Structures are given as structure tokens and as C-alpha cells.
Amino acid sequence: MGIDARDGLVATRGWVNDTKVTPVELGRQMAKLGVKRLIYTDIKRDGTLSEPNYDGVEEMVGGVKAKIIAAGGISELEHLWRLAKLGWRELSWQSALYRQDRFEGGTKAKLKIKGQKSK
């Protein structure tokens, strides 16, 4: 399930409608219903390659009992390292893959992070 957020609140209907619900609140509700994995996207950063919303990812990882997939703004290896320290489980970085020259070694770059299983 995906949770799209802007300025700390969930956005719906193709990012047109803002709600008064936080991503953590919705994530907790979904986890109670049995959802095991959530993709959290900061829609202000999605596609920008600027940097992830580290605070938002940290809140989701710490506040929701589900695997969190971080999305939005990921473009540099440093972003991956910082997200790893926050406890992310998976990443969505399709935009960065289109610009593989940003990563030394392109899409073949492998990360080995303590505590993370390599595939």
C-alpha cells in the first residue's frame, strides 16, 4: 500500500486533496488491518532527486509496525547511507536509475550496510 504525503499530511486523489491525517496515523491503521509493507512517498520531493524526507522516513520507521519502503528524492549514495541509519527496509529509486551516471558504477553499484541483508 502506498502513502503519499505533503507537508506531513496524507494527500489523496492523485495528490490533489490534502487530509488532516498524518502518514504515521494512516500507517498504523493499515498495519492493524494486516498490511505488512508500506511505500511512503514525500510527494514534494518525488522525482526531484533533491534528497529524501529523512524526518518523515524516521517517523514512519519508528512509528509503524510494517516494513517501510522509502520513496521520493533519492539520488545519491549518501542518501542511501543516511536512510540505512534510520532503519529503512527497502527503497524506491526509479528516477535515480534513469540517471545512473549519478552513481559510480551505475546501476551495478552494490551497498553492504551493517544489519542489512544483501540480495
C-alpha positions in Angstrom: 0.0 0.0 0.0 1.2 3.5 -0.7 1.1 6.6 1.5 1.6 9.9 -0.3 2.3 12.8 1.9 2.9 16.5 1.6 4.0 18.8 4.5 3.4 16.0 7.0 -0.2 15.1 5.9 -1.6 12.4 3.6 -2.6 13.5 0.2 -5.2 11.6 -1.8 -6.9 11.6 -5.3 -3.7 11.9 -7.3 -2.1 14.3 -4.8 -5.0 16.8 -5.3 -6.7 16.5 -1.9 -4.8 17.1 1.4 -6.2 15.5 4.5 -5.7 16.1 8.2 -4.3 12.6 8.7 -0.5 12.1 9.2 1.3 9.3 7.4 2.1 7.6 10.7 -1.6 7.6 11.7 -2.7 6.0 8.4 0.3 3.6 8.5 -0.8 2.4 12.0 -4.4 1.9 10.8 -3.2 -0.1 7.8 -0.8 -2.2 9.9 -3.7 -3.0 12.2 -5.6 -4.2 9.2 -2.8 -6.6 8.3 -0.7 -4.5 5.8 2.9 -5.7 6.1 4.6 -3.3 3.7 4.0 0.4 3.0 5.6 2.7 0.5 6.0 6.2 2.0 6.4 8.9 -0.6 7.1 12.6 0.2 5.3 14.0 -2.9 7.1 17.3 -2.7 10.4 15.5 -3.3 9.2 12.8 -5.7 11.1 13.0 -9.0 13.2 15.9 -7.8 16.3 13.9 -6.9 16.9 16.6 -4.2 17.1 14.3 -1.1 14.6 12.2 0.8 12.5 13.5 3.7 14.6 11.9 6.4 12.4 13.1 9.2 9.3 11.6 7.6 11.0 8.3 6.9 12.3 8.2 10.5 8.8 8.8 11.8 7.3 6.1 9.7 10.0 3.5 10.6 9.8 4.3 14.3 6.0 4.7 14.4 4.5 2.0 12.2 4.8 -1.8 12.7 5.2 -2.6 9.0 8.1 -2.6 6.5 8.6 0.9 5.2 9.7 1.5 1.6 11.2 5.0 1.3 10.5 6.9 -1.9 10.9 10.4 -3.1 14.1 12.4 -3.7 16.6 9.6 -3.6 19.5 10.3 -5.9 22.9 10.0 -4.2 24.7 7.2 -2.4 24.8 9.5 0.7 21.0 9.4 0.7 21.1 5.6 0.9 23.6 5.6 3.8 21.5 8.2 5.8 18.3 6.2 5.2 20.1 3.0 6.3 20.9 4.6 9.6 17.2 5.4 10.0 16.2 1.7 9.7 14.6 1.7 6.2 13.9 -1.7 4.8 13.5 -1.0 1.1 13.9 1.9 -1.3 12.2 3.1 -4.4 14.7 5.0 -6.5 13.5 4.6 -10.1 14.2 8.2 -11.0 17.8 7.8 -9.9 18.2 4.7 -12.0 17.3 6.8 -15.1 20.2 9.0 -14.3 22.6 6.1 -13.5 25.6 8.4 -14.0 24.9 9.9 -10.6 26.1 6.6 -9.1 29.7 5.5 -9.6 29.3 2.1 -11.3 25.8 2.9 -12.5 23.0 0.5 -11.5 25.6 -2.2 -10.7 26.7 -0.3 -7.6 26.2 -2.6 -4.5 25.8 -1.4 -1.0 26.8 -3.5 2.0 25.3 -2.0 5.1 25.7 -3.4 8.5 22.5 -5.1 9.6 21.1 -5.1 6.0 20.8 -8.4 4.1 22.3 -8.3 0.6 20.5 -9.9 -2.3 
